[in-house]
Amino acid sequence: MFTRSRLPPHSTPRTAKASLIAIWNFELQIVSWNTNQKVNAMIDRSPQNDFEEPRDVIPLPPAVLEMMASREHRLLHSIWHGTRNLWLSLEDGQRASITELGWAPPRASAKASGPIINNGSGEDFLFMHRQMIIMVNETAKAAGAQPIKGWINIPPPSSETNDDGFQIPPVWIDDSDPLSNRRIAALKTDVYYWSRMRWWDREYKNPQFLRQLKLGELGSLLEYTIHNDMHMRWSSVPRDPETGEPVPSGRADWDVSAKWDNPVYDFLGEFYSSHVNPVFWRLHGWIDDRVNDWYAAHQEGHPGEIVSANVDEVPWFEKGRWVMTSDPWAGAKDGHHNGHHHHEMNMPARAPKMQNVEIMEKVSSILFPPPAAASGMKLAATVSERVAADRTSRMHLTWF
């Protein structure tokens, strides 16, 4: 079916780099699979409003929903990902302004040619989301709700009903982005699950594979392979939260008007909204469990070489042979506070103080200037070639 070779279902790449190259080759096969009629048949140019969304089947506890849908947390999640994803593509003036506001990422996660797997940015990815999971489950517990459990295994293709909230939503069409249309359609097929995602599910639990990796390598590989694809596989068409009408291209990055803070805006395919979607916590629970598998694999293969530690009250690891950084980044620091924070009304005892929304709005406007401002700014060629002027965050979850 495919013209390029791909890894056998049970093979173990010898290095993280070899794994990444193999994964990219498979992704290119999927993107170039432009004559397959099954993908064509999946594409729906007029998405219906009758798909039962996860928020209606497995809703977040009210206290968690209120916190995650807040402007503070939307901006925090969006600019944390945005700064590290785009850092090397920004102009010097943009980087200087963001640095002055306290939001310079210590490690970029990507460059024009693809993810950076050897600088520790993958540890930032894993740590920040572990911090989020702890915060959400503490908030749920404080409100008398049960913790949100991550997936043990990635759900296989489901039936016609959405009883568990994990049914794959229909594909939609964005006339401005034919490449992503085909890629997302491929990600949602049964074939993609059985030929790729099931293999990833097994390989990222494989001790022989995991004990070869540094924690940062594992984080980057997870982020730019199965993580991004799970986000888009379980994404529904983005909709205007006021009218309910489809917005196929998604919210423009520069548009952070208050209407997008409505809790119903929980599009899983962009960073301003994905964490409001109940599926987010299931897939990130699966991701977080891979850290535990990685630690167990090294304890067996390299006993005593990884030392457990407590970093900002998050169970973590000391810097060493297999851990690249002693200070994983979860966002702008304010005194001893780092990363995601709680609303005072839902605040567990150990929660740090709230982030400054006004500062984050300024950072967002620097990262994602409106079209009028961007037209007067000399953007790096790699960005202008990859992303339209009115780009959307969905690109960050579909490009690599």
C-alpha positions as CSV (number, residue, x, y, z in Angstrom):
1,M,0.0,0.0,0.0
2,F,2.8,2.4,0.9
3,T,5.8,3.1,-1.3
4,R,8.2,3.6,1.6
5,S,9.3,1.0,4.1
6,R,8.2,1.3,7.7
7,L,9.2,-0.3,11.0
8,P,7.8,-3.8,11.6
9,P,5.1,-3.9,14.3
10,H,7.4,-5.3,17.0
11,S,10.8,-3.9,16.1
12,T,12.8,-1.8,18.6
13,P,14.8,1.2,17.2
14,R,18.4,1.2,18.4
15,T,18.4,4.9,19.2
16,A,15.9,7.7,19.8
17,K,17.1,9.4,16.6
18,A,16.5,6.2,14.6
19,S,13.0,6.0,16.1
20,L,12.2,9.6,15.2
21,I,13.4,9.2,11.6
22,A,11.3,6.1,11.2
23,I,8.3,7.8,12.6
24,W,8.8,10.8,10.3
25,N,9.0,8.5,7.3
26,F,5.7,6.9,8.2
27,E,4.1,10.4,8.6
28,L,5.3,11.3,5.1
29,Q,3.6,8.1,3.8
30,I,0.4,9.1,5.4
31,V,0.5,12.7,4.0
32,S,1.3,11.4,0.6
33,W,-1.5,8.9,0.6
34,N,-3.5,11.2,-1.5
35,T,-5.2,8.7,-3.8
36,N,-6.8,6.5,-1.1
37,Q,-10.5,6.5,-1.5
38,K,-11.2,5.6,2.1
39,V,-9.7,8.9,3.3
40,N,-11.7,10.7,0.7
41,A,-14.9,9.1,1.9
42,M,-14.2,10.2,5.5
43,I,-14.0,13.9,4.7
44,D,-17.2,15.6,5.5
45,R,-17.6,19.1,4.0
46,S,-20.6,20.0,6.2
47,P,-19.9,18.6,9.7
48,Q,-23.1,17.8,11.6
49,N,-24.0,19.1,15.0
50,D,-25.3,15.7,16.2
51,F,-21.9,14.3,17.4
52,E,-22.1,13.6,21.1
53,E,-19.1,15.6,22.5
54,P,-17.1,14.2,25.4
55,R,-18.1,17.2,27.6
56,D,-21.7,15.8,27.5
57,V,-20.6,12.2,28.1
58,I,-17.7,12.4,30.6
59,P,-17.8,16.0,31.8
60,L,-15.1,17.5,33.9
61,P,-16.0,18.1,37.5
62,P,-17.5,21.7,37.7
63,A,-14.6,23.0,39.8
64,V,-12.1,21.7,37.3
65,L,-14.0,23.0,34.3
66,E,-14.3,26.5,35.8
67,M,-10.5,26.5,36.5
68,M,-9.4,25.1,33.1
69,A,-11.8,27.3,31.1
70,S,-10.6,30.5,32.8
71,R,-8.7,33.1,30.8
72,E,-5.7,32.6,33.1
73,H,-5.3,28.9,32.3
74,R,-6.1,29.3,28.6
75,L,-3.5,31.9,28.1
76,L,-1.0,30.0,30.3
77,H,-1.3,26.8,28.3
78,S,-1.3,28.6,25.0
79,I,1.8,30.8,25.5
80,W,3.7,28.0,27.3
81,H,3.4,25.9,24.2
82,G,3.7,28.9,21.8
83,T,6.9,30.3,23.2
84,R,8.8,27.0,23.2
85,N,7.5,25.9,19.8
86,L,8.1,29.2,18.0
87,W,11.1,30.6,19.9
88,L,13.7,30.0,17.2
89,S,11.4,31.4,14.5
90,L,10.8,34.8,16.3
91,E,12.6,38.0,15.5
92,D,15.2,39.2,18.0
93,G,12.9,42.0,19.1
94,Q,10.1,39.6,19.8
95,R,12.3,37.4,21.9
96,A,13.7,40.4,23.8
97,S,10.1,41.6,24.6
98,I,9.0,38.2,25.8
99,T,12.2,37.8,27.9
100,E,11.5,41.2,29.6
101,L,8.0,39.9,30.5
102,G,9.6,36.8,32.1
103,W,8.3,34.3,29.6
104,A,11.5,33.3,27.7
105,P,11.6,29.5,27.6
106,P,15.0,28.1,28.7
107,R,14.8,25.5,25.9
108,A,13.1,25.7,22.5
109,S,11.2,22.6,21.5
110,A,11.4,22.8,17.7
111,K,13.3,24.3,14.8
112,A,12.4,24.6,11.1
113,S,13.6,21.1,10.4
114,G,11.6,19.5,13.2
115,P,11.6,18.8,17.0
116,I,14.7,19.2,19.1
117,I,15.2,16.1,21.1
118,N,18.6,16.6,22.7
119,N,18.3,19.8,24.8
120,G,15.9,18.8,27.6
121,S,12.8,20.5,26.2
122,G,11.1,17.1,26.3
123,E,11.6,17.1,30.1
124,D,9.8,20.5,30.2
125,F,6.9,18.9,28.3
126,L,6.6,16.0,30.7
127,F,7.0,18.0,33.9
128,M,4.6,20.8,33.0
129,H,1.8,18.3,32.2
130,R,2.5,16.2,35.3
131,Q,2.1,19.4,37.3
132,M,-1.2,20.1,35.5
133,I,-2.5,16.6,36.3
134,I,-1.6,16.9,40.0
135,M,-3.3,20.3,40.1
136,V,-6.5,19.1,38.4
137,N,-6.8,16.0,40.6
138,E,-6.2,18.0,43.8
139,T,-8.9,20.4,42.7
140,A,-11.3,17.5,41.9
141,K,-10.6,15.9,45.3
142,A,-11.1,19.2,47.1
143,A,-14.5,19.5,45.4
144,G,-15.5,16.0,46.4
145,A,-15.0,14.5,42.9
146,Q,-12.9,11.5,41.8
147,P,-9.5,12.0,40.2
148,I,-9.5,11.8,36.4
149,K,-7.8,8.6,35.4
150,G,-5.7,8.4,32.3
151,W,-6.0,5.8,29.6
152,I,-4.3,2.5,30.4
153,N,-4.2,1.7,26.7
154,I,-5.0,3.9,23.8
155,P,-8.7,3.2,22.9
156,P,-9.2,1.2,19.7
157,P,-11.8,2.2,17.1
158,S,-15.2,2.3,18.8
159,S,-18.7,1.5,17.8
160,E,-21.4,3.8,16.5
161,T,-22.2,5.0,20.0
162,N,-20.2,7.3,22.2
163,D,-20.9,5.7,25.6
164,D,-17.4,6.2,26.9
165,G,-16.8,9.6,25.3
166,F,-13.9,8.2,23.2
167,Q,-15.6,7.8,19.8
168,I,-13.6,9.4,17.0
169,P,-15.3,12.6,15.8
170,P,-16.0,13.1,12.1
171,V,-13.4,14.7,9.8
172,W,-14.1,18.3,8.7
173,I,-12.8,20.3,5.7
174,D,-10.7,23.5,5.9
175,D,-10.6,24.9,2.4
176,S,-7.4,26.9,3.2
177,D,-5.4,23.9,4.3
178,P,-5.7,20.8,2.0
179,L,-2.6,19.1,3.4
180,S,-3.9,19.1,7.0
181,N,-7.3,17.9,5.7
182,R,-5.7,14.8,4.4
183,R,-3.5,14.3,7.3
184,I,-6.2,14.6,9.9
185,A,-8.5,12.3,7.9
186,A,-5.8,9.7,7.8
187,L,-5.2,10.0,11.6
188,K,-8.9,9.2,12.2
189,T,-8.9,6.0,10.3
190,D,-9.1,2.5,11.8
191,V,-6.0,1.7,9.6
192,Y,-4.0,4.4,11.4
193,Y,-4.9,3.0,14.8
194,W,-4.0,-0.6,14.0
195,S,-0.8,0.2,11.9
196,R,0.7,3.0,14.0
197,M,-1.0,4.0,17.2
198,R,-1.3,0.5,18.6
199,W,2.4,0.0,17.8
200,W,3.3,3.2,19.6
201,D,1.2,2.2,22.5
202,R,3.3,-0.9,22.9
203,E,6.7,0.6,22.0
204,Y,6.5,3.4,24.5
205,K,5.9,0.8,27.2
206,N,8.8,-1.4,26.0
207,P,11.6,-1.5,28.6
208,Q,14.2,-2.3,26.0
209,F,13.3,0.8,24.2
210,L,12.8,3.1,27.2
211,R,16.1,2.2,28.9
212,Q,18.0,3.6,25.9
213,L,16.4,7.1,26.2
214,K,17.2,10.1,28.3
215,L,14.1,11.6,29.8
216,G,14.2,14.6,27.5
217,E,14.4,12.4,24.5
218,L,11.4,10.4,25.6
219,G,9.4,13.6,26.2
220,S,10.2,15.1,22.8
221,L,9.5,11.8,21.0
222,L,6.2,11.5,22.8
223,E,5.2,15.1,22.2
224,Y,5.8,15.2,18.5
225,T,4.5,11.7,17.6
226,I,1.7,10.1,19.5
227,H,0.7,13.1,21.6
228,N,0.1,15.4,18.7
229,D,-1.7,12.6,16.8
230,M,-4.0,11.7,19.7
231,H,-5.0,15.4,20.0
232,M,-6.0,15.5,16.4
233,R,-7.5,12.0,16.2
234,W,-10.0,12.9,19.0
235,S,-10.6,16.5,17.8
236,S,-14.1,17.6,16.6
237,V,-14.6,20.5,14.2
238,P,-13.9,23.8,16.0
239,R,-17.1,25.9,16.5
240,D,-17.8,29.5,17.3
241,P,-18.8,29.3,21.1
242,E,-21.5,31.9,20.6
243,T,-23.2,30.7,17.4
244,G,-22.3,27.0,17.4
245,E,-21.3,27.3,13.7
246,P,-18.3,25.5,12.4
247,V,-15.0,27.4,12.2
248,P,-13.0,25.0,10.0
249,S,-9.7,26.9,10.3
250,G,-10.1,27.3,14.0
251,R,-9.7,30.4,16.2
252,A,-7.0,32.7,14.9
253,D,-4.1,32.8,17.3
254,W,-4.2,36.5,17.7
255,D,-7.9,36.5,18.6
256,V,-8.2,36.1,22.4
257,S,-11.5,37.9,22.8
258,A,-13.6,36.9,25.7
259,K,-16.0,34.8,23.7
260,W,-13.3,32.1,23.3
261,D,-13.3,31.7,27.1
262,N,-16.7,30.1,27.1
263,P,-16.4,26.5,28.6
264,V,-18.0,25.0,25.5
265,Y,-14.9,26.0,23.5
266,D,-12.9,22.9,24.2
267,F,-11.4,22.2,20.8
268,L,-8.8,19.5,21.3
269,G,-6.7,20.7,18.4
270,E,-5.3,23.9,19.8
271,F,-3.5,25.0,23.0
272,Y,-6.0,27.7,24.0
273,S,-8.7,25.2,24.5
274,S,-7.5,21.6,24.5
275,H,-7.1,21.3,28.3
276,V,-10.8,22.1,28.7
277,N,-11.7,18.9,26.8
278,P,-12.2,15.8,29.0
279,V,-10.2,13.7,26.6
280,F,-7.1,15.8,27.2
281,W,-6.8,14.4,30.7
282,R,-7.2,10.8,29.5
283,L,-4.5,11.1,26.9
284,H,-2.1,13.1,29.1
285,G,-2.6,10.5,31.9
286,W,-1.4,7.9,29.4
287,I,1.6,10.1,28.5
288,D,2.4,10.7,32.2
289,D,2.4,6.9,32.9
290,R,5.2,6.5,30.3
291,V,7.5,8.5,32.7
292,N,6.9,5.9,35.3
293,D,7.6,3.1,32.8
294,W,10.8,4.9,31.8
295,Y,11.9,5.1,35.4
296,A,11.1,1.4,36.0
297,A,13.0,0.4,32.8
298,H,16.1,2.3,33.9
299,Q,15.9,0.9,37.5
300,E,16.1,-2.5,36.0
301,G,18.7,-1.8,33.3
302,H,20.8,0.9,35.1
303,P,20.0,0.5,38.8
304,G,20.7,3.5,41.0
305,E,21.6,5.8,38.0
306,I,18.3,7.8,38.3
307,V,17.6,9.5,41.6
308,S,14.0,10.5,42.5
309,A,13.5,14.1,43.7
310,N,10.8,16.6,44.5
311,V,10.8,19.6,42.1
312,D,8.2,22.4,42.9
313,E,6.3,19.7,44.9
314,V,6.1,17.5,41.8
315,P,7.6,14.0,42.0
316,W,10.5,14.1,39.7
317,F,14.2,13.3,39.2
318,E,17.7,14.7,39.9
319,K,19.8,15.8,37.0
320,G,22.2,13.1,35.9
321,R,23.2,10.8,33.1
322,W,19.6,10.2,32.0
323,V,18.1,13.5,33.1
324,M,19.2,16.6,31.2
325,T,18.0,19.5,33.5
326,S,17.6,20.2,37.2
327,D,15.0,22.9,36.6
328,P,12.2,21.8,34.2
329,W,10.2,24.7,32.9
330,A,6.4,25.0,33.5
331,G,6.0,28.7,32.8
332,A,7.0,32.2,34.1
333,K,8.4,32.2,37.6
334,D,7.3,34.6,40.3
335,G,9.4,34.2,43.3
336,H,9.3,30.5,44.2
337,H,6.2,29.9,42.0
338,N,6.5,28.1,38.6
339,G,3.9,27.1,36.1
340,H,0.2,26.4,36.4
341,H,-1.8,27.9,39.3
342,H,-5.3,27.8,40.8
343,H,-8.1,30.1,41.3
344,E,-8.4,31.1,44.9
345,M,-11.9,29.6,45.3
346,N,-10.6,26.2,44.3
347,M,-7.1,26.4,45.6
348,P,-5.6,23.4,47.4
349,A,-3.3,24.1,50.3
350,R,0.0,23.9,48.4
351,A,-1.1,25.8,45.3
352,P,1.1,28.8,44.2
353,K,-0.3,32.2,43.4
354,M,-2.1,33.1,40.2
355,Q,-0.3,34.2,37.1
356,N,-0.7,37.8,35.8
357,V,-3.3,37.7,33.0
358,E,-2.3,41.1,31.7
359,I,1.3,40.0,31.2
360,M,0.2,36.8,29.5
361,E,-2.0,38.8,27.2
362,K,1.0,40.9,26.2
363,V,3.1,37.8,25.6
364,S,0.3,36.4,23.4
365,S,0.1,39.6,21.4
366,I,3.9,39.4,20.8
367,L,3.8,35.7,19.8
368,F,0.7,36.1,17.6
369,P,0.4,39.7,16.3
370,P,-2.9,40.6,14.5
371,P,-2.6,40.5,10.7
372,A,-2.2,44.3,10.4
373,A,0.7,44.2,12.8
374,A,2.2,41.1,11.3
375,S,2.2,42.6,7.8
376,G,4.7,45.2,9.0
377,M,6.9,42.6,10.7
378,K,9.6,40.7,8.9
379,L,8.8,37.1,9.9
380,A,11.5,34.4,9.5
381,A,11.3,32.7,6.2
382,T,10.8,29.3,7.8
383,V,7.6,30.5,9.5
384,S,6.2,32.5,6.6
385,E,6.7,29.4,4.4
386,R,5.0,27.1,6.8
387,V,2.2,29.1,8.3
388,A,-0.2,31.5,6.7
389,A,-0.3,35.1,8.1
390,D,-3.5,34.4,9.9
391,R,-2.2,31.1,11.3
392,T,-4.0,29.0,13.9
393,S,-2.6,26.9,16.8
394,R,-3.9,23.8,15.1
395,M,-0.8,23.9,12.9
396,H,1.3,23.3,16.0
397,L,-0.5,20.0,16.6
398,T,-0.5,18.8,12.9
399,W,2.7,20.0,11.3
400,F,5.3,17.5,12.5
